[in-house]
Amino acid sequence: MKIVLVVLLAMIAAGAWWSTKPKTAAEDALAGLVANVENGEQVFNAGGCASCHADESSEDGPPVLSGGHRLVSDFGTFISPNISSNPVDGIGTWSALDLWNAMHYGTSPA
């Protein structure tokens, strides 16, 4: 009886782990993707990304993507992340797949 209970608990634990593990795309999901800076800039501008991710002091020039914008909601206050290419403070060490996973699944690389 104890063995059955242990096996049942192990199955429940494995199911709980499986159902809550972070979702990510397959390693080859972006195979063949070619970067296009102009298209990226157009998406960035059309999406209004700077409104949350840019430093408020950069209104007169190109946006400085330092994050820190506070978004107050009924669920709490969210602080926008730094999406600059800075390898220490931003996402400069992320791969294209890391960015895809973050934007599509909310899964960060580390």
C-alpha positions in Angstrom: 0.0 0.0 0.0 2.8 2.4 0.9 4.5 1.7 -2.5 1.3 2.6 -4.3 1.0 5.8 -2.4 4.6 6.7 -3.1 4.2 6.0 -6.8 0.9 8.0 -6.9 2.6 11.0 -5.2 5.5 10.8 -7.6 3.1 10.8 -10.5 1.3 13.8 -9.1 4.6 15.7 -8.5 5.8 14.9 -12.0 2.5 16.1 -13.5 2.6 19.3 -11.5 6.2 20.0 -12.6 5.4 19.2 -16.2 2.3 21.5 -16.3 4.2 24.5 -14.7 7.6 24.3 -16.5 8.4 27.4 -18.6 7.4 27.1 -22.2 10.0 27.8 -24.9 10.1 27.4 -28.7 12.1 24.7 -30.3 15.8 25.5 -30.9 15.2 25.6 -34.7 12.1 27.7 -34.5 13.8 30.8 -36.0 16.0 28.8 -38.5 16.5 30.8 -41.7 15.4 34.1 -40.1 17.3 37.0 -41.5 17.5 40.2 -39.5 16.1 43.4 -41.0 16.9 46.5 -39.0 14.5 48.6 -41.0 11.6 46.3 -40.4 12.5 46.1 -36.7 12.5 49.8 -36.4 9.1 50.0 -38.1 7.7 47.4 -35.7 9.3 49.2 -32.7 7.7 52.5 -33.8 4.3 51.0 -34.7 4.1 49.1 -31.5 4.9 52.2 -29.4 7.6 50.3 -27.6 9.4 53.5 -26.6 6.3 54.7 -24.6 7.1 52.1 -21.9 10.7 51.1 -22.4 12.4 54.5 -23.1 13.8 56.9 -20.5 11.5 59.8 -20.1 14.5 62.2 -20.5 15.0 61.1 -24.1 11.9 62.8 -25.4 13.8 65.3 -27.6 16.1 62.7 -29.3 16.3 59.1 -30.2 14.8 56.9 -27.4 17.2 55.6 -24.7 15.9 52.2 -23.8 16.5 52.1 -20.1 13.2 50.8 -18.9 11.9 51.7 -15.5 8.5 53.1 -16.6 5.9 52.2 -13.9 2.6 50.8 -15.1 0.0 50.9 -12.3 -2.9 48.5 -12.6 -5.4 46.7 -10.4 -3.0 43.8 -10.3 -0.1 45.8 -8.9 2.6 48.0 -10.3 4.7 46.6 -13.2 8.0 48.2 -14.1 9.0 47.9 -17.7 12.4 46.2 -18.3 15.4 47.6 -20.0 15.3 46.2 -23.6 18.5 48.0 -24.8 21.4 46.1 -26.3 23.5 46.7 -23.2 25.0 43.3 -22.2 24.9 44.2 -18.5 21.8 46.2 -17.9 19.8 45.3 -21.0 19.2 42.2 -23.2 22.4 42.5 -25.2 23.4 38.9 -24.4 20.0 37.4 -25.5 19.7 35.5 -28.7 16.8 36.0 -31.2 15.2 32.8 -29.7 15.5 34.2 -26.2 13.7 37.4 -27.3 11.0 35.3 -29.0 10.4 33.2 -25.9 10.2 36.3 -23.7 7.7 38.0 -26.0 5.6 35.0 -26.8 5.7 32.9 -23.7 7.0 35.3 -21.0 10.0 33.1 -20.4 13.4 34.7 -19.9 16.6 33.0 -20.7 17.9 33.0 -17.1 
